[in-house]
Amino acid sequence: MKVSTLLMMTLILGIFQLTFLEYFRIFGIKPDLLLVTVVIAGLFLEMRLAIIFGIFTGIFKDIFSLSPFGLNVLLFSLWGFLVAKISRKISIEDNIASVILVFVIALLQNIASGLALIYSGSFVPTGIFLRIILVGSLYTALTLPLILKITKIRI
């Protein structure tokens, strides 16, 4: 996969996430399409490019999010590195394995973001925290097959 194609896809999905996904919220939660693009980058790009892609995607998300600036840069570059490392050691050749991978990465991303929010002094009720972690991660993971089908990328 070309980096330019992935960057264009990220830009389109990022704009879609900021605008139209407001209408597709489930329990007030929308999927993290930028995180999905970082996982796709980790699967298809070499490790160095996946990390760089994660950094730039994290900057893009940090500009438009309420989380502490730099958190998504750090986490997205980490996910790009880990997915690239894992995909070289474990064969991820079907949609089910890739959806599970996205779910686990989204779960870790939501836990880290929630803990950073709590650490910064914000109060988040436990029920809402768990709902964001579980429903948000599942919703993000279930968008992967749709994105792959629309972009005609084969895993």
Backbone as CSV, one residue per row, in Angstrom:
resi,resn,N_x,N_y,N_z,CA_x,CA_y,CA_z,C_x,C_y,C_z
1,MET,0.833,-1.170,0.000,0.000,0.000,0.000,0.884,1.241,0.000
2,LYS,0.512,2.204,-0.778,1.269,3.445,-0.857,0.964,4.337,0.337
3,VAL,1.969,5.052,0.790,1.803,5.971,1.912,0.853,7.101,1.523
4,SER,0.951,7.577,0.273,0.079,8.670,-0.159,-1.389,8.253,-0.135
5,THR,-1.682,7.013,-0.515,-3.057,6.513,-0.463,-3.552,6.442,0.971
6,LEU,-2.691,5.976,1.863,-3.049,5.880,3.271,-3.246,7.266,3.882
7,LEU,-2.421,8.228,3.511,-2.583,9.589,4.013,-3.891,10.209,3.530
8,MET,-4.243,9.972,2.278,-5.501,10.487,1.746,-6.682,9.849,2.457
9,MET,-6.602,8.537,2.688,-7.660,7.834,3.401,-7.793,8.374,4.822
10,THR,-6.666,8.660,5.478,-6.681,9.186,6.837,-7.309,10.572,6.876
11,LEU,-6.974,11.404,5.924,-7.548,12.748,5.864,-9.063,12.676,5.681
12,ILE,-9.519,11.830,4.767,-10.958,11.687,4.519,-11.674,11.123,5.740
13,LEU,-11.110,10.071,6.342,-11.738,9.480,7.524,-11.692,10.427,8.723
14,GLY,-10.624,11.212,8.834,-10.536,12.190,9.916,-11.598,13.268,9.798
15,ILE,-11.802,13.765,8.598,-12.858,14.765,8.375,-14.229,14.142,8.617
16,PHE,-14.397,12.900,8.167,-15.654,12.187,8.398,-15.904,12.002,9.894
17,GLN,-14.847,11.678,10.647,-14.977,11.476,12.094,-15.363,12.779,12.790
18,LEU,-14.825,13.882,12.333,-15.116,15.168,12.963,-16.499,15.714,12.615
19,THR,-17.033,15.330,11.475,-18.284,15.935,11.019,-19.456,14.955,11.048
20,PHE,-19.501,14.024,10.127,-20.670,13.186,9.923,-20.878,12.113,10.978
21,LEU,-19.827,11.690,11.652,-19.996,10.628,12.653,-20.793,11.083,13.865
22,GLU,-21.004,12.377,14.010,-21.847,12.876,15.100,-23.252,12.289,14.992
23,TYR,-23.687,11.966,13.776,-25.028,11.416,13.544,-25.088,9.904,13.740
24,PHE,-23.947,9.263,13.918,-23.895,7.813,14.057,-23.400,7.389,15.436
25,ARG,-23.661,8.199,16.424,-23.252,7.864,17.792,-24.134,6.751,18.346
26,ILE,-23.512,5.851,19.103,-24.234,4.814,19.832,-23.936,5.040,21.314
27,PHE,-24.964,5.290,22.095,-24.813,5.636,23.507,-23.877,6.828,23.690
28,GLY,-23.900,7.754,22.753,-23.056,8.943,22.831,-21.611,8.699,22.432
29,ILE,-21.331,7.541,21.855,-19.953,7.169,21.515,-19.843,6.988,20.010
30,LYS,-18.752,7.488,19.448,-18.495,7.266,18.027,-17.164,6.537,17.871
31,PRO,-16.994,5.819,16.766,-15.751,5.052,16.579,-14.567,5.965,16.290
32,ASP,-13.389,5.462,16.571,-12.153,6.198,16.326,-11.561,5.715,14.997
33,LEU,-11.941,6.376,13.922,-11.491,5.972,12.592,-10.005,6.230,12.386
34,LEU,-9.472,7.230,13.065,-8.034,7.502,12.944,-7.213,6.376,13.568
35,LEU,-7.709,5.814,14.639,-7.028,4.669,15.246,-7.041,3.476,14.294
36,VAL,-8.130,3.291,13.580,-8.216,2.208,12.595,-7.174,2.408,11.493
37,THR,-6.974,3.650,11.059,-5.965,3.891,10.012,-4.555,3.623,10.529
38,VAL,-4.315,3.879,11.798,-2.995,3.578,12.368,-2.763,2.068,12.389
39,VAL,-3.803,1.300,12.715,-3.672,-0.159,12.698,-3.438,-0.650,11.270
40,ILE,-4.163,-0.091,10.311,-3.950,-0.465,8.908,-2.522,-0.126,8.486
41,ALA,-2.022,1.031,8.914,-0.645,1.410,8.590,0.339,0.424,9.198
42,GLY,0.099,0.001,10.446,0.971,-0.977,11.078,0.969,-2.317,10.369
43,LEU,-0.173,-2.661,9.768,-0.273,-3.935,9.055,0.410,-3.895,7.692
44,PHE,0.382,-2.738,7.023,0.830,-2.689,5.640,2.144,-1.950,5.402
45,LEU,2.570,-1.131,6.335,3.802,-0.369,6.138,4.935,-0.991,6.940
46,GLU,6.154,-0.637,6.571,7.289,-1.079,7.381,7.258,-0.335,8.710
47,MET,7.964,-0.848,9.691,7.857,-0.351,11.053,8.153,1.145,11.174
48,ARG,9.214,1.604,10.549,9.593,3.016,10.646,8.488,3.917,10.104
49,LEU,7.927,3.547,8.957,6.852,4.341,8.362,5.575,4.270,9.195
50,ALA,5.310,3.114,9.814,4.127,2.979,10.662,4.232,3.881,11.889
51,ILE,5.417,3.985,12.456,5.621,4.862,13.615,5.467,6.325,13.203
52,ILE,6.075,6.711,12.101,5.958,8.087,11.608,4.502,8.407,11.274
53,PHE,3.814,7.460,10.643,2.406,7.647,10.329,1.586,7.822,11.606
54,GLY,1.889,7.033,12.637,1.211,7.160,13.922,1.437,8.519,14.560
55,ILE,2.644,9.039,14.435,2.944,10.366,14.987,2.102,11.436,14.302
56,PHE,2.076,11.423,12.978,1.322,12.446,12.250,-0.184,12.301,12.455
57,THR,-0.674,11.068,12.522,-2.097,10.860,12.785,-2.439,11.292,14.208
58,GLY,-1.547,11.051,15.151,-1.748,11.499,16.528,-1.785,13.009,16.637
59,ILE,-0.919,13.690,15.894,-0.942,15.161,15.876,-2.277,15.646,15.319
60,PHE,-2.721,15.027,14.234,-3.998,15.386,13.619,-5.140,15.221,14.618
61,LYS,-5.148,14.111,15.361,-6.219,13.878,16.335,-6.088,14.812,17.536
62,ASP,-4.860,15.053,17.999,-4.658,15.934,19.145,-5.116,17.365,18.871
63,ILE,-4.991,17.805,17.649,-5.413,19.159,17.309,-6.909,19.326,17.537
64,PHE,-7.684,18.277,17.263,-9.137,18.382,17.333,-9.758,17.705,18.549
65,SER,-8.969,17.188,19.476,-9.549,16.478,20.620,-9.346,17.259,21.906
66,LEU,-10.036,16.801,22.945,-9.955,17.446,24.243,-8.912,16.810,25.160
67,SER,-8.329,15.709,24.725,-7.334,15.039,25.560,-6.057,15.879,25.614
68,PRO,-5.226,15.635,26.616,-3.977,16.403,26.718,-3.149,16.278,25.442
69,PHE,-2.627,17.412,24.973,-1.887,17.397,23.711,-0.637,16.532,23.857
70,GLY,-0.448,15.659,22.917,0.701,14.763,22.910,0.339,13.340,23.281
71,LEU,-0.796,13.162,23.948,-1.188,11.817,24.360,-1.444,10.925,23.145
72,ASN,-2.203,11.430,22.175,-2.475,10.625,20.977,-1.230,10.434,20.127
73,VAL,-0.347,11.402,20.112,0.914,11.251,19.376,1.701,10.084,19.961
74,LEU,1.814,10.069,21.258,2.541,8.997,21.938,1.864,7.641,21.728
75,LEU,0.558,7.585,21.961,-0.144,6.309,21.858,-0.232,5.800,20.419
76,PHE,-0.524,6.686,19.466,-0.647,6.242,18.081,0.684,5.744,17.530
77,SER,1.779,6.395,17.890,3.078,5.894,17.430,3.388,4.548,18.084
78,LEU,2.994,4.386,19.342,3.161,3.104,20.029,2.336,2.018,19.354
79,TRP,1.081,2.316,19.001,0.228,1.314,18.342,0.768,0.970,16.965
80,GLY,1.253,1.958,16.222,1.856,1.674,14.918,3.036,0.732,15.048
81,PHE,3.879,0.990,16.059,5.039,0.127,16.311,4.600,-1.290,16.692
82,LEU,3.668,-1.385,17.648,3.247,-2.702,18.132,2.540,-3.522,17.056
83,VAL,1.676,-2.878,16.280,0.968,-3.613,15.224,1.957,-4.085,14.164
84,ALA,2.908,-3.233,13.797,3.923,-3.643,12.821,4.743,-4.811,13.366
85,LYS,5.104,-4.753,14.633,5.882,-5.822,15.257,5.068,-7.124,15.346
86,ILE,3.822,-7.015,15.776,2.967,-8.193,15.920,2.669,-8.818,14.565
87,SER,2.384,-7.991,13.571,2.009,-8.535,12.259,3.169,-9.230,11.562
88,ARG,4.394,-8.944,11.981,5.550,-9.646,11.410,5.754,-11.009,12.058
89,LYS,5.250,-11.160,13.294,5.442,-12.412,14.021,4.220,-13.322,13.972
90,ILE,3.019,-12.720,13.912,1.785,-13.481,13.883,1.071,-13.181,12.579
91,SER,0.585,-14.199,11.930,-0.118,-14.021,10.663,-1.526,-13.484,10.914
92,ILE,-1.807,-12.308,10.386,-3.137,-11.713,10.475,-3.659,-11.642,9.052
93,GLU,-4.345,-12.707,8.653,-4.737,-12.830,7.257,-6.231,-12.788,7.020
94,ASP,-7.043,-12.681,8.053,-8.478,-12.622,7.835,-9.086,-11.455,8.616
95,ASN,-10.332,-11.163,8.301,-10.987,-10.020,8.930,-11.232,-10.232,10.416
96,ILE,-11.474,-11.451,10.829,-11.752,-11.710,12.236,-10.528,-11.401,13.094
97,ALA,-9.365,-11.862,12.662,-8.135,-11.583,13.406,-7.838,-10.084,13.426
98,SER,-8.075,-9.403,12.323,-7.804,-7.961,12.288,-8.809,-7.186,13.136
99,VAL,-10.071,-7.628,13.177,-11.068,-6.974,14.030,-10.706,-7.157,15.501
100,ILE,-10.257,-8.356,15.868,-9.831,-8.604,17.254,-8.633,-7.730,17.601
101,LEU,-7.691,-7.613,16.659,-6.529,-6.752,16.892,-6.954,-5.303,17.097
102,VAL,-7.853,-4.802,16.266,-8.335,-3.421,16.416,-9.071,-3.261,17.741
103,PHE,-9.859,-4.273,18.131,-10.570,-4.196,19.411,-9.603,-4.069,20.577
104,VAL,-8.565,-4.880,20.584,-7.586,-4.842,21.680,-6.857,-3.501,21.701
105,ILE,-6.434,-3.023,20.528,-5.746,-1.733,20.458,-6.683,-0.603,20.894
106,ALA,-7.944,-0.636,20.445,-8.911,0.391,20.836,-9.199,0.335,22.333
107,LEU,-9.263,-0.864,22.876,-9.469,-1.024,24.313,-8.318,-0.386,25.098
108,LEU,-7.091,-0.678,24.686,-5.924,-0.092,25.356,-5.886,1.427,25.175
109,GLN,-6.241,1.905,23.987,-6.275,3.345,23.713,-7.305,4.034,24.607
110,ASN,-8.492,3.454,24.717,-9.546,4.066,25.533,-9.205,4.027,27.018
111,ILE,-8.584,2.958,27.473,-8.165,2.886,28.883,-7.114,3.952,29.167
112,ALA,-6.109,4.057,28.298,-5.044,5.051,28.512,-5.595,6.469,28.454
113,SER,-6.477,6.745,27.506,-7.060,8.093,27.398,-7.922,8.412,28.614
114,GLY,-8.708,7.421,29.059,-9.547,7.631,30.239,-8.735,7.844,31.495
115,LEU,-7.672,7.080,31.663,-6.820,7.260,32.840,-6.099,8.610,32.808
116,ALA,-5.710,9.054,31.622,-5.090,10.382,31.510,-6.088,11.471,31.863
117,LEU,-7.335,11.295,31.477,-8.376,12.266,31.805,-8.622,12.300,33.308
118,ILE,-8.675,11.121,33.929,-8.871,11.048,35.377,-7.663,11.639,36.106
119,TYR,-6.473,11.332,35.621,-5.249,11.846,36.254,-5.164,13.369,36.169
120,SER,-5.733,13.932,35.112,-5.683,15.394,34.957,-6.671,16.101,35.874
121,GLY,-7.462,15.341,36.634,-8.348,15.947,37.611,-9.816,15.928,37.237
122,SER,-10.154,15.405,36.100,-11.556,15.328,35.694,-12.220,14.137,36.371
123,PHE,-13.482,14.316,36.713,-14.243,13.223,37.311,-15.026,12.518,36.225
124,VAL,-14.813,11.221,36.103,-15.546,10.405,35.137,-16.211,9.284,35.928
125,PRO,-17.561,9.246,35.929,-18.239,8.153,36.641,-17.833,6.790,36.081
126,THR,-17.798,5.800,36.954,-17.328,4.474,36.576,-18.153,3.866,35.450
127,GLY,-19.466,4.018,35.499,-20.327,3.452,34.454,-20.046,4.049,33.091
128,ILE,-19.851,5.351,33.048,-19.539,6.019,31.785,-18.159,5.604,31.294
129,PHE,-17.209,5.503,32.208,-15.853,5.087,31.857,-15.868,3.691,31.231
130,LEU,-16.581,2.764,31.858,-16.660,1.399,31.331,-17.412,1.349,30.002
131,ARG,-18.463,2.165,29.875,-19.217,2.199,28.621,-18.349,2.716,27.481
132,ILE,-17.584,3.748,27.745,-16.695,4.287,26.714,-15.651,3.251,26.322
133,ILE,-15.088,2.583,27.316,-14.041,1.599,27.041,-14.582,0.429,26.220
134,LEU,-15.687,-0.151,26.653,-16.185,-1.356,26.000,-16.940,-1.065,24.703
135,VAL,-17.927,-0.183,24.756,-18.736,0.098,23.563,-17.894,0.818,22.512
136,GLY,-17.079,1.768,22.952,-16.228,2.491,22.008,-15.236,1.583,21.313
137,SER,-14.657,0.654,22.047,-13.694,-0.279,21.456,-14.373,-1.222,20.474
138,LEU,-15.538,-1.722,20.847,-16.270,-2.625,19.954,-16.732,-1.890,18.698
139,TYR,-17.241,-0.693,18.865,-17.703,0.113,17.730,-16.552,0.428,16.784
140,THR,-15.404,0.769,17.331,-14.224,1.043,16.510,-13.793,-0.208,15.754
141,ALA,-13.778,-1.347,16.437,-13.356,-2.593,15.795,-14.303,-3.004,14.676
142,LEU,-15.581,-2.782,14.859,-16.558,-3.189,13.845,-16.554,-2.282,12.615
143,THR,-15.907,-1.136,12.702,-15.808,-0.275,11.516,-14.699,-0.736,10.571
144,LEU,-13.763,-1.550,11.060,-12.644,-1.985,10.217,-13.095,-2.717,8.955
145,PRO,-13.978,-3.736,9.029,-14.374,-4.410,7.782,-15.042,-3.463,6.782
146,LEU,-15.817,-2.511,7.285,-16.463,-1.544,6.405,-15.434,-0.659,5.709
147,ILE,-14.448,-0.197,6.455,-13.389,0.638,5.868,-12.590,-0.168,4.844
148,LEU,-12.269,-1.411,5.170,-11.525,-2.260,4.225,-12.335,-2.538,2.965
149,LYS,-13.640,-2.715,3.133,-14.493,-2.981,1.963,-14.610,-1.737,1.084
150,ILE,-14.774,-0.575,1.690,-14.902,0.668,0.922,-13.610,0.983,0.191
151,THR,-12.487,0.806,0.860,-11.192,1.132,0.244,-10.622,-0.006,-0.595
152,LYS,-11.289,-1.165,-0.538,-10.880,-2.352,-1.305,-9.477,-2.827,-0.949
153,ILE,-9.155,-2.740,0.340,-7.880,-3.240,0.849,-8.097,-4.665,1.326
154,ARG,-7.171,-5.540,0.974,-7.254,-6.928,1.411,-6.182,-7.218,2.441
155,ILE,-6.615,-7.850,3.516,-5.665,-8.226,4.565,-5.158,-9.621,4.274
